[in-house]
Each structure stands twice: as structure tokens, then as C-alpha cells.
């Protein structure tokens, strides 16, 4: 019998036309050509998505962004959209940001450096905002 998290993931898979996999769903379904679509889906469906679905979509978006950078398929416009996405949904993506930033192989995971720079900037902005409060 399928538990609630599995049912939510299966539903998400159907909505996006992706394969249902109970483990590493975002990595298995990563698609650099659909990165913008995944980000838009997250943004437009945000209030309809469960926390579990947001987590799974976060993994899918990070893995798709990494693939897009690896395959040199990311445009400047999509890259900017991705960075804006990270900034806006930073709290929801915290686990993924820490995970991807902790990886060491920048050749296989070029997103590492981008995330590290982005997280550092976000942390600096947070410290400045707190000092002003």
C-alpha cells in the first residue's frame, strides 16, 4: 500500500509527465530543457503544493539546473530565473542548498560554485538586514 508521501509524489509525476520513482525522483527525472517549466510550475502551484511536493520539486529543479549548466544549455535568462528562484524560496530549499553546496566535484556538479556564491550573498544580505532592524 502506498503512503501519503508516495501518493503525493505519484500525483506530481503525473502532473509533470515524469516517471514515478520513490527514491532520487528529482535526480532521475532531471531535464535541463524543462528547467524553466519546473520553476514556473513551482511558482504557480506554490500554494497548492504540499511541503513534500515542494521538497521533491526543489530536488528536481536543482538537478535540472546542474544538468543545464553541465550541458551548456542554460541561457542567461534562465540562469537569472534560477537565481531569483533560489532567493525567493530560500527557506523551502534550505536542505537542497546545503546538500548541493556540500558536494566537492565541481566538474560533475558545476552548480556547487554558483550555489556557494549565491548562499554567501544571501547570508550577507541577511546579516545586513538584521543589523538595520
LUMLUMMAR-651993 format. One record per residue (C-alpha): residue number from 1; x, y, z; residue in three letters. Coordinates in Angstrom, 1 decimal, always signed. Layout:
// LUMLUMMAR-651993
{num: NUM X: X Y: Y Z: Z residuo: ALA}
...
This chain:
// LUMLUMMAR-651993
{num: 1 X: +0.0 Y: +0.0 Z: +0.0 residuo: UNK}
{num: 2 X: +1.2 Y: +3.5 Z: -0.9 residuo: UNK}
{num: 3 X: +1.8 Y: +6.0 Z: +1.9 residuo: UNK}
{num: 4 X: +0.8 Y: +9.7 Z: +1.6 residuo: UNK}
{num: 5 X: +4.3 Y: +10.9 Z: +0.5 residuo: UNK}
{num: 6 X: +4.4 Y: +8.3 Z: -2.2 residuo: UNK}
{num: 7 X: +0.9 Y: +9.2 Z: -3.4 residuo: UNK}
{num: 8 X: +1.8 Y: +12.9 Z: -3.5 residuo: UNK}
{num: 9 X: +4.9 Y: +12.1 Z: -5.5 residuo: UNK}
{num: 10 X: +3.0 Y: +9.9 Z: -7.9 residuo: UNK}
{num: 11 X: +0.5 Y: +12.8 Z: -8.4 residuo: UNK}
{num: 12 X: +3.3 Y: +15.2 Z: -9.0 residuo: UNK}
{num: 13 X: +4.9 Y: +12.8 Z: -11.5 residuo: UNK}
{num: 14 X: +1.6 Y: +12.6 Z: -13.4 residuo: UNK}
{num: 15 X: +1.1 Y: +16.4 Z: -13.4 residuo: UNK}
{num: 16 X: +4.6 Y: +16.9 Z: -14.9 residuo: UNK}
{num: 17 X: +4.6 Y: +13.8 Z: -17.2 residuo: UNK}
{num: 18 X: +7.6 Y: +12.3 Z: -15.3 residuo: UNK}
{num: 19 X: +8.5 Y: +8.8 Z: -14.3 residuo: UNK}
{num: 20 X: +7.4 Y: +7.9 Z: -10.8 residuo: UNK}
{num: 21 X: +10.4 Y: +6.8 Z: -8.7 residuo: UNK}
{num: 22 X: +10.2 Y: +6.6 Z: -4.9 residuo: UNK}
{num: 23 X: +13.9 Y: +7.3 Z: -4.5 residuo: UNK}
{num: 24 X: +16.0 Y: +10.1 Z: -6.1 residuo: UNK}
{num: 25 X: +13.0 Y: +11.2 Z: -8.1 residuo: UNK}
{num: 26 X: +14.4 Y: +14.7 Z: -8.8 residuo: UNK}
{num: 27 X: +17.7 Y: +13.4 Z: -9.9 residuo: UNK}
{num: 28 X: +16.3 Y: +10.6 Z: -12.1 residuo: UNK}
{num: 29 X: +13.8 Y: +13.0 Z: -13.8 residuo: UNK}
{num: 30 X: +16.2 Y: +15.9 Z: -14.1 residuo: UNK}
{num: 31 X: +15.7 Y: +17.6 Z: -17.5 residuo: UNK}
{num: 32 X: +17.8 Y: +20.6 Z: -18.4 residuo: UNK}
{num: 33 X: +15.4 Y: +21.5 Z: -21.2 residuo: UNK}
{num: 34 X: +12.5 Y: +21.8 Z: -18.8 residuo: UNK}
{num: 35 X: +14.2 Y: +23.8 Z: -16.1 residuo: UNK}
{num: 36 X: +12.1 Y: +27.0 Z: -16.8 residuo: UNK}
{num: 37 X: +8.9 Y: +24.9 Z: -16.9 residuo: UNK}
{num: 38 X: +9.7 Y: +23.3 Z: -13.5 residuo: UNK}
{num: 39 X: +10.5 Y: +26.7 Z: -11.9 residuo: UNK}
{num: 40 X: +7.2 Y: +28.1 Z: -13.3 residuo: UNK}
{num: 41 X: +5.3 Y: +25.2 Z: -12.1 residuo: UNK}
{num: 42 X: +6.7 Y: +25.5 Z: -8.6 residuo: UNK}
{num: 43 X: +5.9 Y: +29.3 Z: -8.5 residuo: UNK}
{num: 44 X: +2.4 Y: +29.0 Z: -9.9 residuo: UNK}
{num: 45 X: +1.4 Y: +25.9 Z: -7.9 residuo: UNK}
{num: 46 X: +3.2 Y: +27.0 Z: -4.7 residuo: UNK}
{num: 47 X: +0.0 Y: +27.4 Z: -2.6 residuo: UNK}
{num: 48 X: -1.4 Y: +24.1 Z: -3.9 residuo: UNK}
{num: 49 X: +1.7 Y: +22.0 Z: -3.2 residuo: UNK}
{num: 50 X: +2.3 Y: +20.1 Z: +0.0 residuo: UNK}
{num: 51 X: +5.6 Y: +20.5 Z: +1.8 residuo: UNK}
{num: 52 X: +6.6 Y: +17.1 Z: +0.4 residuo: UNK}
{num: 53 X: +5.9 Y: +18.1 Z: -3.1 residuo: UNK}
{num: 54 X: +7.9 Y: +21.4 Z: -2.7 residuo: UNK}
{num: 55 X: +10.8 Y: +19.3 Z: -1.4 residuo: UNK}
{num: 56 X: +10.7 Y: +16.9 Z: -4.3 residuo: UNK}
{num: 57 X: +10.3 Y: +19.8 Z: -6.9 residuo: UNK}
{num: 58 X: +13.3 Y: +21.5 Z: -5.2 residuo: UNK}
{num: 59 X: +15.4 Y: +18.5 Z: -5.8 residuo: UNK}
{num: 60 X: +14.2 Y: +18.3 Z: -9.5 residuo: UNK}
{num: 61 X: +14.9 Y: +21.9 Z: -10.1 residuo: UNK}
{num: 62 X: +18.4 Y: +21.8 Z: -8.6 residuo: UNK}
{num: 63 X: +19.3 Y: +18.6 Z: -10.5 residuo: UNK}
{num: 64 X: +17.9 Y: +20.1 Z: -13.7 residuo: UNK}
{num: 65 X: +19.9 Y: +23.3 Z: -13.2 residuo: UNK}
{num: 66 X: +23.0 Y: +21.3 Z: -12.7 residuo: UNK}
{num: 67 X: +22.4 Y: +19.3 Z: -15.9 residuo: UNK}
{num: 68 X: +21.6 Y: +22.5 Z: -17.8 residuo: UNK}
{num: 69 X: +25.0 Y: +24.0 Z: -16.7 residuo: UNK}
{num: 70 X: +26.9 Y: +20.8 Z: -17.4 residuo: UNK}
{num: 71 X: +25.4 Y: +20.5 Z: -20.9 residuo: UNK}
{num: 72 X: +25.8 Y: +24.3 Z: -21.5 residuo: UNK}
{num: 73 X: +22.0 Y: +24.6 Z: -22.2 residuo: UNK}
{num: 74 X: +21.3 Y: +27.3 Z: -19.7 residuo: UNK}
{num: 75 X: +20.6 Y: +30.7 Z: -21.1 residuo: UNK}
{num: 76 X: +21.4 Y: +33.9 Z: -19.2 residuo: UNK}
{num: 77 X: +17.6 Y: +34.5 Z: -18.9 residuo: UNK}
{num: 78 X: +17.1 Y: +31.0 Z: -17.4 residuo: UNK}
{num: 79 X: +20.1 Y: +31.4 Z: -15.2 residuo: UNK}
{num: 80 X: +18.7 Y: +34.7 Z: -13.8 residuo: UNK}
{num: 81 X: +15.3 Y: +33.0 Z: -13.3 residuo: UNK}
{num: 82 X: +17.0 Y: +30.2 Z: -11.4 residuo: UNK}
{num: 83 X: +18.9 Y: +32.6 Z: -9.1 residuo: UNK}
{num: 84 X: +15.7 Y: +34.5 Z: -8.4 residuo: UNK}
{num: 85 X: +14.0 Y: +31.2 Z: -7.6 residuo: UNK}
{num: 86 X: +16.7 Y: +30.4 Z: -5.1 residuo: UNK}
{num: 87 X: +16.5 Y: +33.8 Z: -3.4 residuo: UNK}
{num: 88 X: +12.7 Y: +33.7 Z: -3.2 residuo: UNK}
{num: 89 X: +12.3 Y: +30.2 Z: -1.9 residuo: UNK}
{num: 90 X: +15.5 Y: +30.0 Z: +0.1 residuo: UNK}
{num: 91 X: +13.8 Y: +28.6 Z: +3.2 residuo: UNK}
{num: 92 X: +12.0 Y: +25.9 Z: +1.4 residuo: UNK}
{num: 93 X: +15.2 Y: +25.0 Z: -0.5 residuo: UNK}
{num: 94 X: +17.5 Y: +25.1 Z: +2.6 residuo: UNK}
{num: 95 X: +18.1 Y: +21.3 Z: +2.6 residuo: UNK}
{num: 96 X: +18.9 Y: +21.2 Z: -1.1 residuo: UNK}
{num: 97 X: +21.1 Y: +24.3 Z: -0.9 residuo: UNK}
{num: 98 X: +23.2 Y: +22.7 Z: +1.9 residuo: UNK}
{num: 99 X: +23.3 Y: +19.4 Z: +0.1 residuo: UNK}
{num: 100 X: +24.4 Y: +20.6 Z: -3.3 residuo: UNK}
{num: 101 X: +26.8 Y: +23.1 Z: -1.7 residuo: UNK}
{num: 102 X: +28.5 Y: +20.3 Z: +0.3 residuo: UNK}
{num: 103 X: +29.4 Y: +18.3 Z: -2.8 residuo: UNK}
{num: 104 X: +33.0 Y: +18.7 Z: -3.9 residuo: UNK}
{num: 105 X: +33.3 Y: +17.6 Z: -7.6 residuo: UNK}
{num: 106 X: +32.7 Y: +20.8 Z: -9.4 residuo: UNK}
{num: 107 X: +33.3 Y: +19.1 Z: -12.7 residuo: UNK}
{num: 108 X: +30.4 Y: +16.8 Z: -12.3 residuo: UNK}
{num: 109 X: +28.4 Y: +19.3 Z: -10.2 residuo: UNK}
{num: 110 X: +29.1 Y: +22.8 Z: -11.6 residuo: UNK}
{num: 111 X: +26.1 Y: +24.2 Z: -9.7 residuo: UNK}
{num: 112 X: +28.2 Y: +23.9 Z: -6.5 residuo: UNK}
{num: 113 X: +30.1 Y: +27.1 Z: -7.1 residuo: UNK}
{num: 114 X: +27.0 Y: +29.1 Z: -8.2 residuo: UNK}
{num: 115 X: +25.1 Y: +28.0 Z: -5.1 residuo: UNK}
{num: 116 X: +28.0 Y: +28.7 Z: -2.8 residuo: UNK}
{num: 117 X: +28.3 Y: +32.3 Z: -4.1 residuo: UNK}
{num: 118 X: +24.5 Y: +32.7 Z: -4.0 residuo: UNK}
{num: 119 X: +24.2 Y: +31.4 Z: -0.5 residuo: UNK}
{num: 120 X: +27.1 Y: +33.6 Z: +0.7 residuo: UNK}
{num: 121 X: +25.4 Y: +36.7 Z: -0.8 residuo: UNK}
{num: 122 X: +22.1 Y: +35.7 Z: +0.8 residuo: UNK}
{num: 123 X: +23.7 Y: +35.3 Z: +4.2 residuo: UNK}
{num: 124 X: +25.4 Y: +38.6 Z: +3.8 residuo: UNK}
{num: 125 X: +22.1 Y: +40.3 Z: +2.9 residuo: UNK}
{num: 126 X: +20.5 Y: +38.6 Z: +5.9 residuo: UNK}
{num: 127 X: +23.2 Y: +39.9 Z: +8.3 residuo: UNK}
{num: 128 X: +22.9 Y: +43.4 Z: +6.9 residuo: UNK}
{num: 129 X: +19.1 Y: +43.3 Z: +7.3 residuo: UNK}
{num: 130 X: +19.3 Y: +42.1 Z: +10.9 residuo: UNK}
{num: 131 X: +21.8 Y: +44.9 Z: +11.8 residuo: UNK}
{num: 132 X: +19.3 Y: +47.5 Z: +10.4 residuo: UNK}
{num: 133 X: +16.4 Y: +46.1 Z: +12.4 residuo: UNK}
